[in-house]
C-alpha cells in the first residue's frame, strides 16, 4: 500500500503536464486588423490602433470619420485582439466605452455577432476598421499595416 506522502509528487507531475498542454494548445488569435479599401495607407502605430479602438481617434488622415467594428466581449477573438493588439484587458476597453456612453462624450464601436458579419461590414462600409482571425481574400478589404 502507498503512503500518503507519495501522492504529492504525482499531483505535481499531473499539474506540470496540464500546464504544458495548456501552454502549447492552439489558441484563437487575432492576426489581422483589417480596413475597407477606402482607408488611406499611411504609417500607423500601435498607439494609433489603441486610440482608434478606444474611440479617441475618430478621423482618418483624409478627414473622413472612422467606423469601428468589434465582436462581443465574450468572443475569444475579441479577447485575444484586445490583449495582444491593444495591450489591454477586455474589461479595460469596455470601461472606456461605458464611460463614453454614460457621459455622452462619444460613441462606442458597433458590435457584431460573427467574423462573417465583420467581413461583410468591412467590405461594404467605407472608412471602416475591424479585425479577423486570418487574412481574407476580398478586394474591398485590406490588412492594416502597423509600423
Backbone torsions as a table, in degrees:
resi	resn	phi	psi	omega
1	UNK	NA	139.7	-179.5
2	UNK	-76.1	149.4	175.3
3	UNK	-84.7	152.7	-179.4
4	UNK	-61.1	-30.1	-179.0
5	UNK	-64.8	-21.6	-178.7
6	UNK	-80.1	-11.3	-177.3
7	UNK	-74.9	-30.3	-177.8
8	UNK	-61.7	-46.9	178.4
9	UNK	-61.4	-38.1	178.9
10	UNK	-63.4	-45.2	179.1
11	UNK	-61.1	-40.2	177.7
12	UNK	-63.8	-39.7	178.3
13	UNK	-66.5	-40.7	178.3
14	UNK	-62.2	-44.0	178.0
15	UNK	-62.2	-40.8	179.4
16	UNK	-63.1	-43.3	179.3
17	UNK	-64.2	-44.6	178.7
18	UNK	-61.6	-39.5	178.0
19	UNK	-63.0	-45.2	-179.6
20	UNK	-63.7	-43.5	178.6
21	UNK	-61.6	-44.5	-179.7
22	UNK	-65.7	-38.2	-177.9
23	UNK	-67.4	-31.5	-176.3
24	UNK	-106.7	9.6	177.3
25	UNK	-74.9	145.8	177.1
26	UNK	-64.4	139.3	-178.4
27	UNK	-126.2	145.2	175.2
28	UNK	-67.5	127.2	179.4
29	UNK	-129.9	139.0	176.4
30	UNK	-81.1	101.2	-175.9
31	UNK	-94.1	-16.7	-173.8
32	UNK	-132.2	122.4	165.8
33	UNK	-90.9	128.3	-174.7
34	UNK	-123.5	151.8	179.7
35	UNK	-135.9	160.0	172.4
36	UNK	-68.9	152.9	-176.1
37	UNK	-61.9	-14.7	-179.7
38	UNK	-79.7	-12.4	-178.1
39	UNK	-71.3	129.6	-179.9
40	UNK	-61.2	139.9	178.0
41	UNK	-92.7	105.1	175.8
42	UNK	-138.0	177.4	177.6
43	UNK	-77.5	116.1	176.7
44	UNK	-110.5	145.9	-179.8
45	UNK	-106.9	171.4	174.8
46	UNK	-60.6	-35.8	177.9
47	UNK	-64.3	-37.0	176.5
48	UNK	-61.9	-43.8	179.7
49	UNK	-61.4	-46.9	179.8
50	UNK	-61.2	-42.4	179.8
51	UNK	-66.6	-37.0	178.8
52	UNK	-65.8	-49.6	-177.3
53	UNK	-75.2	-19.2	173.1
54	UNK	-86.2	1.3	177.6
55	UNK	64.8	27.3	176.5
56	UNK	-94.4	-28.7	174.0
57	UNK	-105.4	116.2	-170.9
58	UNK	-116.8	-5.1	-175.0
59	UNK	-128.0	132.3	173.5
60	UNK	-72.9	165.3	178.5
61	UNK	-58.3	-20.3	178.5
62	UNK	-89.4	14.2	177.9
63	UNK	66.4	25.6	176.0
64	UNK	-106.4	146.2	-177.1
65	UNK	-68.1	135.8	177.7
66	UNK	-79.9	133.2	175.1
67	UNK	-110.0	113.7	-173.7
68	UNK	-102.9	131.2	176.3
69	UNK	-118.2	139.5	176.0
70	UNK	-135.7	169.4	171.6
71	UNK	-97.7	171.2	-177.1
72	UNK	-64.1	156.0	-179.0
73	UNK	-57.1	-30.8	-176.5
74	UNK	-85.1	-8.5	-178.4
75	UNK	-71.2	128.6	-179.6
76	UNK	-58.2	-34.8	178.9
77	UNK	-66.2	-40.5	177.7
78	UNK	-62.9	-46.8	-179.9
79	UNK	-58.4	-45.2	-179.7
80	UNK	-65.5	-42.8	179.2
81	UNK	-58.9	-48.1	-178.3
82	UNK	-63.1	-43.7	-178.7
83	UNK	-67.6	-47.4	-171.1
84	UNK	-91.1	-25.0	-178.5
85	UNK	-103.9	-32.4	179.7
86	UNK	-100.8	-9.5	-177.8
87	UNK	54.7	45.0	178.8
88	UNK	-137.1	172.3	170.2
89	UNK	-98.1	149.9	-179.0
90	UNK	-53.9	-36.8	-179.8
91	UNK	-67.8	-26.8	179.1
92	UNK	-70.3	-44.3	179.2
93	UNK	-68.5	-36.1	177.6
94	UNK	-63.0	-39.6	179.0
95	UNK	-62.6	-40.2	177.1
96	UNK	-61.7	-47.5	-179.3
97	UNK	-64.0	-42.1	179.7
98	UNK	-63.1	-41.3	179.0
99	UNK	-61.0	-41.9	179.1
100	UNK	-64.8	-41.7	-179.5
101	UNK	-64.1	-50.4	-174.8
102	UNK	-72.5	-27.3	179.6
103	UNK	-88.9	-13.8	-179.6
104	UNK	76.1	19.2	-176.4
105	UNK	-91.6	-4.7	-179.9
106	UNK	-177.7	-176.8	178.1
107	UNK	-111.0	160.3	179.5
108	UNK	-103.3	162.9	176.9
109	UNK	-60.0	157.8	176.4
110	UNK	-83.8	123.5	-177.0
111	UNK	-89.6	129.2	-179.7
112	UNK	-111.2	163.1	-174.9
113	UNK	-91.8	-21.2	-174.6
114	UNK	-154.4	166.2	175.8
115	UNK	-65.1	-36.6	179.4
116	UNK	-63.3	-40.6	176.5
117	UNK	-64.7	-36.6	177.2
118	UNK	-62.1	-45.8	178.6
119	UNK	-58.8	-48.0	-178.7
120	UNK	-61.7	-44.7	-178.5
121	UNK	-67.0	-46.0	-179.0
122	UNK	-64.2	-42.4	-178.5
123	UNK	-64.3	-31.9	-172.9
124	UNK	-108.6	3.6	-178.6
125	UNK	-120.5	109.4	177.7
126	UNK	-57.5	146.4	175.3
127	UNK	65.1	24.9	-177.2
128	UNK	-100.7	157.6	179.3
129	UNK	-140.6	147.7	177.6
130	UNK	-164.7	-157.9	-179.5
131	UNK	-148.9	150.9	180.0
132	UNK	-135.6	165.5	179.5
133	UNK	-73.5	-26.9	-178.6
134	UNK	-153.7	171.9	178.4
135	UNK	-62.4	149.6	-179.1
136	UNK	-123.5	141.5	177.8
137	UNK	-95.1	90.0	-179.1
138	UNK	-147.8	125.9	-175.5
139	UNK	-66.9	-15.9	179.8
140	UNK	-95.1	-2.9	-178.1
141	UNK	-121.9	133.6	178.2
142	UNK	-124.6	150.1	172.6
143	UNK	-70.4	143.5	-179.5
144	UNK	-91.2	118.6	-177.0
145	UNK	-88.9	128.3	177.4
146	UNK	-110.6	132.4	-179.6
147	UNK	-117.5	NA	NA
